[in-house]
Amino acid sequence: LWNRQSHTGKPKVKRHLKSSHATPTPCTDGNYVVAFFGSEGMYCCDMQGHLIWKKDLGKLDWGYYRMRSAQWGGGSSPIIHKQMVIIQCDVQKSSFIAAFNLKDGSQLWRTPRNDVPTWGTPTVYSGKKHSQIIVNGYRHIGGYDIEAGKEIWKMTGGGDIPVPTPIVAHNLIYITNAHGRMSPIYAVHVSATGDISLAKDTSSNQYVAWSYSRGGNYIPTPIIYN
């Protein structure tokens, strides 16, 4: 139906040989299409392919934190919730999560994150009392208020290359990741607040319903059946 060239020129960062600079999946609400190319920017088109807005987010360097020269490129995809575009950018320096106005690309909020490069895509939980954005991570798994970007809860501990998207079912947030020494699965209550990191040699607490230290996914996002 249509195609569009979003960017030309030399990329600001390198990429993994098995990847590309267009790894993140575009998202749409049926009226707009948003595509994210990391350091080459974020672009929003209408359903006929006309450019509505574009956003330069500067140099975003994704790569294994133990080898800072290894530039792998991003993998976190944008998501749309109502009239907001949300992106998670866990990079080598100055990681953040941010929300933008879907219609004009203006930044609504931007919250710093204390994490090394990760490749997960956020998810949104819409509850009766509040909605939150949930993100995977290595040093900084957590949930953020969707209206202002304020952190609601956080926890540490996981595989050091997080990729799977968090999922929500039965009032529990399921988070898994793998690589390195850990491959956990966490089931977190949607009511979680504060630092809910598990104490040593424990598998649950007030807000973590249960967890396993092994058996988590490196790349695939799990699904809930029944």
C-alpha positions as MATLAB code, in Angstrom:
seq = 'LWNRQSHTGKPKVKRHLKSSHATPTPCTDGNYVVAFFGSEGMYCCDMQGHLIWKKDLGKLDWGYYRMRSAQWGGGSSPIIHKQMVIIQCDVQKSSFIAAFNLKDGSQLWRTPRNDVPTWGTPTVYSGKKHSQIIVNGYRHIGGYDIEAGKEIWKMTGGGDIPVPTPIVAHNLIYITNAHGRMSPIYAVHVSATGDISLAKDTSSNQYVAWSYSRGGNYIPTPIIYN';
ca = [
       0.000    0.000    0.000;
       2.826    2.402    0.862;
       6.409    2.568    2.016;
       8.488    5.373    3.473;
      12.189    6.035    3.863;
      12.626    7.372    7.377;
      16.360    8.016    7.605;
      19.437    8.114    5.406;
      23.107    8.539    6.316;
      25.674    6.829    8.487;
      24.183    5.324   11.681;
      25.299    6.878   14.976;
      26.047    3.475   16.514;
      26.919    0.035   15.199;
      24.650   -3.021   15.377;
      24.897   -6.735   16.022;
      25.730   -8.663   12.838;
      22.527  -10.716   13.245;
      20.366   -7.641   13.809;
      19.455   -4.401   12.045;
      18.739   -0.782   12.889;
      15.032   -1.535   12.427;
      14.680   -4.271   15.045;
      11.929   -2.664   17.202;
       8.409   -3.600   16.077;
       6.234   -0.675   14.868;
       2.979   -0.107   16.750;
      -0.394    1.260   15.650;
      -3.744    2.250   17.099;
      -5.458    2.024   13.712;
      -4.988    5.727   13.014;
      -1.247    6.204   13.436;
       1.838    4.034   12.947;
       4.884    4.661   15.140;
       8.308    3.241   14.275;
      11.416    3.541   16.441;
      14.972    3.235   15.089;
      16.983    3.979   18.223;
      19.618    6.638   17.572;
      18.032    7.362   14.185;
      14.839    8.557   15.815;
      11.148    7.813   16.227;
       8.668    8.456   13.414;
       4.879    8.685   13.328;
       2.851    8.336   10.118;
      -0.853    8.226    9.379;
      -2.426    5.175    7.744;
      -1.669    6.580    4.283;
       2.049    6.855    5.058;
       2.215   10.622    5.500;
       4.755   11.708    8.097;
       3.003   13.333   11.078;
       6.039   13.915   13.291;
       9.533   12.676   14.037;
      11.629   12.769   17.193;
      15.411   12.771   17.571;
      16.309   11.137   20.897;
      20.055   11.496   20.467;
      22.639    8.732   20.570;
      21.236    5.575   22.163;
      23.954    2.973   22.667;
      22.667   -0.538   23.330;
      25.248   -3.249   24.015;
      26.360   -5.792   26.581;
      27.237   -3.856   29.730;
      30.301   -6.020   30.410;
      31.698   -5.083   26.995;
      30.849   -1.431   26.446;
      32.387   -1.366   22.973;
      29.935   -4.017   21.755;
      27.236   -1.943   20.063;
      24.323   -4.309   19.398;
      21.523   -1.888   18.574;
      18.142   -1.556   20.238;
      15.261   -3.985   20.458;
      12.733   -2.279   22.744;
       9.585   -1.504   20.762;
       7.314    1.524   21.275;
       3.801    0.956   22.555;
       0.654    3.064   22.267;
      -1.784    3.555   25.136;
      -4.714    5.865   24.461;
      -3.045    9.068   23.182;
       0.459    8.238   24.427;
       3.535    6.655   22.863;
       5.767    5.000   25.443;
       9.365    3.867   24.969;
      11.901    2.204   27.252;
      15.523    3.089   26.525;
      17.933    1.203   28.765;
      21.300    2.065   27.256;
      24.977    2.362   28.204;
      24.516    5.866   29.624;
      21.480    7.760   30.949;
      18.771    5.088   30.634;
      15.165    6.321   30.722;
      11.508    5.610   30.079;
       9.432    8.305   28.384;
       5.963    9.125   27.080;
       5.057   11.286   24.090;
       1.855   12.745   22.719;
       0.662   10.482   19.915;
      -0.706   13.324   17.783;
       2.241   15.735   17.791;
       5.218   13.913   19.361;
       5.643   16.355   22.237;
       7.260   14.815   25.311;
       4.827   14.335   28.198;
       7.352   13.056   30.718;
      10.732   11.356   30.949;
      11.956    9.373   33.957;
      15.577    8.255   34.486;
      16.216    4.549   35.048;
      19.096    2.969   36.930;
      19.801    0.091   34.581;
      22.307   -1.220   32.078;
      21.257   -1.924   28.460;
      18.150   -4.096   28.179;
      15.925   -5.038   25.240;
      12.450   -5.487   26.713;
       9.263   -3.791   25.549;
       7.008   -2.247   28.240;
       3.433   -3.288   28.886;
       0.484   -1.381   30.376;
      -1.727   -2.579   33.191;
      -5.060   -0.733   33.434;
      -6.490   -1.263   36.898;
      -9.621    0.019   38.600;
      -7.690    2.487   40.783;
      -4.681    3.281   38.621;
      -2.817    2.334   35.463;
       0.878    1.625   35.308;
       3.626    0.946   32.812;
       5.572   -2.208   33.657;
       9.125   -2.777   32.471;
      11.531   -5.679   32.536;
      15.119   -5.092   33.595;
      18.264   -6.452   35.185;
      19.019   -3.991   37.966;
      15.721   -2.138   37.680;
      12.476   -4.048   37.067;
       9.518   -1.858   37.932;
       6.214   -0.103   37.449;
       5.553    3.570   36.657;
       2.503    5.796   36.936;
       1.262    6.243   33.401;
       0.166    9.863   33.782;
       3.321   11.357   35.318;
       6.021    8.692   34.990;
       6.580    8.450   38.745;
       7.995    5.139   39.903;
       5.464    3.010   41.821;
       7.562   -0.067   42.597;
      10.889   -1.610   41.721;
      12.955   -4.736   42.244;
      16.385   -6.035   41.304;
      17.636   -9.468   40.362;
      17.468  -11.249   37.064;
      19.233  -12.278   33.924;
      21.589   -9.595   32.667;
      20.155   -9.359   29.109;
      16.383   -8.927   29.673;
      14.223   -9.277   26.565;
      10.721  -10.712   27.356;
       7.785   -8.330   27.758;
       6.039   -8.418   31.172;
       2.493   -9.795   31.077;
      -0.464   -9.361   33.435;
      -3.204  -11.847   34.334;
      -5.312  -12.618   37.408;
      -4.028   -9.466   39.172;
      -0.441  -10.687   38.918;
       2.433   -9.282   36.876;
       4.597  -12.034   35.392;
       8.208  -11.114   34.663;
      10.925  -13.390   33.384;
      14.395  -12.994   31.930;
      17.639  -14.922   31.607;
      21.338  -14.835   30.745;
      24.285  -14.965   33.080;
      23.820  -16.590   36.481;
      20.065  -16.066   36.825;
      16.926  -16.954   34.877;
      14.073  -16.058   37.247;
      10.301  -15.995   36.978;
       8.486  -13.509   39.227;
       4.763  -13.180   39.968;
       4.175   -9.698   41.411;
       0.912   -8.352   42.830;
      -0.451   -5.396   40.827;
      -0.781   -3.534   44.150;
       2.992   -3.514   44.686;
       4.636   -0.317   45.968;
       8.163    0.626   46.972;
      11.230   -1.597   46.735;
       9.953   -5.178   46.583;
      13.295   -6.892   45.940;
      13.489  -10.340   47.498;
      15.654  -10.929   50.531;
      18.409  -13.503   50.195;
      17.223  -17.129   50.089;
      13.540  -16.166   49.851;
      11.078  -16.665   47.010;
       8.213  -14.409   48.091;
       7.306  -11.395   50.201;
       4.376   -9.030   50.719;
       4.191   -8.133   47.039;
       5.955  -11.028   45.294;
       3.430  -13.868   45.313;
       5.955  -16.469   44.190;
       9.121  -16.820   42.190;
      11.570  -19.337   40.788;
      15.274  -18.603   40.463;
      15.647  -20.800   37.378;
      13.553  -21.685   34.346;
      12.937  -18.185   32.982;
      13.052  -17.173   29.317;
      15.987  -15.493   27.636;
      14.086  -14.027   24.662;
      10.474  -15.314   24.240;
       7.606  -13.582   26.025;
       5.494  -16.133   27.928;
       1.711  -16.425   27.709;
      -0.859  -17.273   30.360;
      -3.250  -20.129   29.678;
      -6.402  -20.367   31.807;
];
